[in-house]
Structures are given as structure tokens and as C-alpha cells.
Amino acid sequence: MKTIVIGGGAAGLIAAYFSAKKGDKTILIEKNEKLGKKIYITGKGRCNVTNLCEPQDFLNSVVNNARFLSGAIYGFTPRDMMDLLEENGLPLKVERGNRVFPVSDKSSDVIKTLANMCKFAGVEVLLNQTVEGITAADGKVCGVKTDLGDYTCDKVIVATGGVSYALTGSTGDGYTFAKALGHKIIPPVQALAPMKIKGDYPARLAGLSLKNVTLNVTYQGKLVSSEFGEMLFTHQGVSGPIVLTTTSKINRLDKKDLSLAIDFKPALDEKTLDNRLIREFSAQSARAIKNVLDQLLPMSLIPVVIERTGIAPDKKAGEISRAERQSIIRVLKGFTLDLESFAPFSEAIVTAGGVSVKEVNPKTMESKLIKGLYFAGEVLDVDAYTGGFNLQIAFATGARAGS
Ligand SMILES: Cc1cc2nc3c(=O)[nH]c(=O)nc-3n(C[C@H](O)[C@H](O)[C@H](O)COP(=O)(O)OP(=O)(O)OC[C@H]3O[C@@H](n4cnc5c(N)ncnc54)[C@H](O)[C@@H]3O)c2cc1C
């Protein structure tokens, strides 16, 4: 049997390794000059390689098509991936939130390990070569065409990734190949992406980092996302963990029906917050309101919050009326953000959408339409939250396809 793996990212490397291990002649074709360009930038250069949690908890962190992934994740668990890397000489450590990193904190060590595993398993790696199409006859794969030549084979594993961070090589070629062979492509959308926000607030607040806040989103008046944790303002909008997660949850909803609001004080209900304001305002009654709110808010937020309430910034705290207090509470508990768009794919950590999983056998990752055609990794319509889940999806589906 001869197998060609297209793409030398996380999914392709593991797929090629398992394919060669079981005895298939395996060729891995990568268009870049080196393997694993995207792995290199993962986890801020440290590579959060997987998440050491139970398979069911893992599947709860999958946004799209957890059911499809279930067999792959139970069949090749985060623990299995860790064992494989450690057996091949890469020591790992587990950090907060079960996030797994190499002890060296170097993503390049993960790439080296995966590349060595392929080498010792007998994978032939062809770099600087771009696959341009997959050939099939009578409903069965028979080869691939590249910019440098034609190859015949019995099986092809498409592991070309999504369309995020295209500079790493993920330019959506796999969608074109799959479509040409009759596969349905779920339109790709940005996932785990920052958001662009209308108005001058982002620019005024750029660099401000918030902890222990909640970002709430309603769609047509119904709460569809409520994420608690850290976020930050950028020059164009907002980013940070809870923003990225929120994007993944709402990226398919019509933007015009979405309302976003930050609760700066999620731990305090309105009554408790009101009592707190009454105490602060009476203790500092002679001071301007703009100088009193520093007990509650970071400095750079105060002018923006006061502006939203319509209260004069120099008004004395002791003169603030009940109605004005209520408007302060409304802004503190629901600071609205006017969503312009999600950041482009070049800034989205992953791509949601891709090859429809309905036409892929979850037990093998083989196409249900073309014999010998397999898919692995982000090219599929699967995505998850941050924490090592997306790489593990690439590894687990790669392991299935390769095996
Ligand atoms: C900045 C950033 C940080 C991230 N951090 C993490 C993290 O810490 N943990 C985590 O779990 N996930 C993280 N992710 C997500 C994770 O990196 C991806 O989900 C994962 O790498 C997808 O692997 P893949 O093999 O499916 O695709 P890719 O890694 O995109 O690999 C696809 C490969 O195919 C090659 N290719 C494409 N088309 C062709 C062609 N026509 N011919 C030949 N080769 C081709 C590409 O050059 C590329 O090398 C991060 C993503 C980004 C962008």
C-alpha cells in the first residue's frame, strides 16, 4: 500500500507516522521549506500540545461536531499523545487548566520530535512541493498532482489545515481538493478570534487588561454566551481568553442581532453594588465623582464609564442622585460594545467550518464518497476552545486516518 499525506502540520505528521508504522509506504508532501510552521507559533512559542483531561471533559470543550470526534478522542486520548511524545524523548509538564507543554517551553522541540518519529518510522518527506489536486477514478483515489510532478498512490490523507494564519501555509487548499471530489464544505468562519469594536473606545482603552469580568452576549434578546475571566482592549477592539472563546460561540450568528456587554462587577449583584456606591459616595462626598470611582475601576476606564452615564465628571459624589447611581450601575454591569466584525482569518487562532463531517467516517476518517481519501485536523469542520484541544484534535484525527 502506498499512502500520500498532504500537509506537514500536526495532523499530517501524526498521520504519516501511524501510516508508516503499520507498514504502508508513506510520503508526506509539505509546500513549505520546513515542517510544522504553525506548530512553531502555538502557545506563544511554547506549544500547548494537548489538554490532560478525561475524554468526556475534552469533548465538552469542542465547539463543533464533538459527537463526530468522540471515537477519535476516546481512541487516542491526550494521555496517549503525551505517552507517545515522552517515549520519543520529549519530556512534558502539565500547567494550570491541564494544559500540557514541553518541559523546555520550546515549540521547536515538539516539531523536532514529530519529525524524528516520522523519519524513524520510514516516512519519506518532500518539502517545497505544493499539491495541486487529487486524482480519482471509479470512486477511488489514484494519485496526487503537485507543482513538480504526478504521483500514484492507493490512499491520500488530506491534512492541509484551515485558512487561519495563512502565512504558515494553511491556505484552504484541502477545501478545493475535497470540493472537486464532491465533498460539501461548510463555509469557513473565524474562531478563537479577537473582535473589532465600533467607536473610539478601543483606541482610548488600548492596552487595558481586565480580570474577573464577564462578557455577556445576547442574540435576538436571548443570552447565548456568558464568559468569565480575562480580556483586554486592543487598538481596534477586544481580545484575550474570554473574547476568543466568545467568538467561537457566536461566529455563525447574524452580527446585527448580537448585543455584547461587559459586566465589570460580576461578583456583585445590583443591590450590593448600590450599597457599595452609597458607602463610597457618602465617605467621599466632597470629591468629584471622577476621583471616587478609582476604588471600583482601573483609571483609564473611569472617564469612559462616566461619559456613558451622562453625569458631569466634576459633580461631587455627595450630590449624585439615586437615578444617577442607577445609571452608573447599569454601565458597570452592562458596558455595551458595538461589534463591527471578527478579526480577519490572519488573526483567528483556528478556522471553524471545512469538510463536512457528515461525509466522513468517524471510525477511520475516510471519505464516504471516495475510497482511499482521508481527512485529518483542522481541514475538517471541527474546532474547540483554547487549552491544547485543537492540537489534540489534529493528533487524534491524524492517528485515526494514519492507522
Ligand atoms: C497563533 C496560534 C496559536 C495556537 N496555539 C495553539 C496551542 O497552543 N494549542 C492548540 O491546541 N492549538 C493551538 N493553535 C491551533 C492549532 O495550531 C491548529 O489547530 C493545528 O495546528 C491544526 O493542525 P493541522 O495539521 O490540521 O493544520 P496546519 O497546522 O495548518 O497544517 C497544515 C499544513 O499543510 C500544508 N499545506 C497546505 N496546503 C498544502 C498543499 N497544497 N500542498 C502541500 N502542503 C500543504 C501547510 O503548509 C501546513 O504546513 C494555535 C493556532 C495559532 C494560529
PDBQT file of the ligand as one rigid body, heavy atoms in Angstrom, charges set to zero:
ROOT
HETATM    1  C1  LIG A 501      -1.111  31.646  16.855  1.00  0.00    +0.000 C 
HETATM    2  C2  LIG A 501      -1.706  30.281  17.092  1.00  0.00    +0.000 A 
HETATM    3  C3  LIG A 501      -1.506  29.658  18.293  1.00  0.00    +0.000 A 
HETATM    4  C4  LIG A 501      -2.070  28.404  18.530  1.00  0.00    +0.000 A 
HETATM    5  N1  LIG A 501      -1.813  27.789  19.727  1.00  0.00    +0.000 NA
HETATM    6  C5  LIG A 501      -2.332  26.564  19.960  1.00  0.00    +0.000 A 
HETATM    7  C6  LIG A 501      -1.995  25.858  21.147  1.00  0.00    +0.000 A 
HETATM    8  O1  LIG A 501      -1.133  26.291  21.939  1.00  0.00    +0.000 OA
HETATM    9  N2  LIG A 501      -2.615  24.658  21.363  1.00  0.00    +0.000 N 
HETATM   10  C7  LIG A 501      -3.506  24.125  20.473  1.00  0.00    +0.000 A 
HETATM   11  O2  LIG A 501      -4.043  23.057  20.742  1.00  0.00    +0.000 OA
HETATM   12  N3  LIG A 501      -3.784  24.740  19.309  1.00  0.00    +0.000 NA
HETATM   13  C8  LIG A 501      -3.209  25.939  19.033  1.00  0.00    +0.000 A 
HETATM   14  N4  LIG A 501      -3.474  26.544  17.824  1.00  0.00    +0.000 N 
HETATM   15  C9  LIG A 501      -4.309  25.829  16.818  1.00  0.00    +0.000 C 
HETATM   16  C10 LIG A 501      -3.503  24.698  16.178  1.00  0.00    +0.000 C 
HETATM   17  O3  LIG A 501      -2.225  25.189  15.861  1.00  0.00    +0.000 OA
HETATM   18  C11 LIG A 501      -4.172  24.161  14.901  1.00  0.00    +0.000 C 
HETATM   19  O4  LIG A 501      -5.493  23.812  15.170  1.00  0.00    +0.000 OA
HETATM   20  C12 LIG A 501      -3.417  22.944  14.379  1.00  0.00    +0.000 C 
HETATM   21  O5  LIG A 501      -2.062  23.263  14.158  1.00  0.00    +0.000 OA
HETATM   22  C13 LIG A 501      -4.029  22.418  13.100  1.00  0.00    +0.000 C 
HETATM   23  O6  LIG A 501      -3.186  21.402  12.589  1.00  0.00    +0.000 OA
HETATM   24  P1  LIG A 501      -3.371  20.831  11.110  1.00  0.00    +0.000 P 
HETATM   25  O7  LIG A 501      -2.246  19.878  10.934  1.00  0.00    +0.000 OA
HETATM   26  O8  LIG A 501      -4.744  20.386  10.900  1.00  0.00    +0.000 OA
HETATM   27  O9  LIG A 501      -3.158  22.091  10.159  1.00  0.00    +0.000 OA
HETATM   28  P2  LIG A 501      -1.892  23.057   9.946  1.00  0.00    +0.000 P 
HETATM   29  O10 LIG A 501      -1.089  23.134  11.163  1.00  0.00    +0.000 OA
HETATM   30  O11 LIG A 501      -2.457  24.293   9.390  1.00  0.00    +0.000 OA
HETATM   31  O12 LIG A 501      -1.004  22.303   8.857  1.00  0.00    +0.000 OA
HETATM   32  C14 LIG A 501      -1.369  22.221   7.513  1.00  0.00    +0.000 C 
HETATM   33  C15 LIG A 501      -0.101  22.036   6.691  1.00  0.00    +0.000 C 
HETATM   34  O13 LIG A 501      -0.455  21.707   5.353  1.00  0.00    +0.000 OA
HETATM   35  C16 LIG A 501       0.401  22.394   4.468  1.00  0.00    +0.000 C 
HETATM   36  N5  LIG A 501      -0.284  22.535   3.194  1.00  0.00    +0.000 N 
HETATM   37  C17 LIG A 501      -1.424  23.225   2.945  1.00  0.00    +0.000 A 
HETATM   38  N6  LIG A 501      -1.772  23.119   1.660  1.00  0.00    +0.000 NA
HETATM   39  C18 LIG A 501      -0.833  22.349   1.067  1.00  0.00    +0.000 A 
HETATM   40  C19 LIG A 501      -0.627  21.889  -0.267  1.00  0.00    +0.000 A 
HETATM   41  N7  LIG A 501      -1.470  22.211  -1.267  1.00  0.00    +0.000 N 
HETATM   42  N8  LIG A 501       0.456  21.114  -0.546  1.00  0.00    +0.000 NA
HETATM   43  C20 LIG A 501       1.324  20.792   0.444  1.00  0.00    +0.000 A 
HETATM   44  N9  LIG A 501       1.194  21.197   1.715  1.00  0.00    +0.000 NA
HETATM   45  C21 LIG A 501       0.118  21.972   2.018  1.00  0.00    +0.000 A 
HETATM   46  C22 LIG A 501       0.641  23.711   5.160  1.00  0.00    +0.000 C 
HETATM   47  O14 LIG A 501       1.793  24.367   4.675  1.00  0.00    +0.000 OA
HETATM   48  C23 LIG A 501       0.739  23.291   6.610  1.00  0.00    +0.000 C 
HETATM   49  O15 LIG A 501       2.059  23.001   6.988  1.00  0.00    +0.000 OA
HETATM   50  C24 LIG A 501      -2.872  27.772  17.543  1.00  0.00    +0.000 A 
HETATM   51  C25 LIG A 501      -3.046  28.397  16.309  1.00  0.00    +0.000 A 
HETATM   52  C26 LIG A 501      -2.451  29.630  16.066  1.00  0.00    +0.000 A 
HETATM   53  C27 LIG A 501      -2.627  30.258  14.720  1.00  0.00    +0.000 C 
ENDROOT
TORSDOF 0
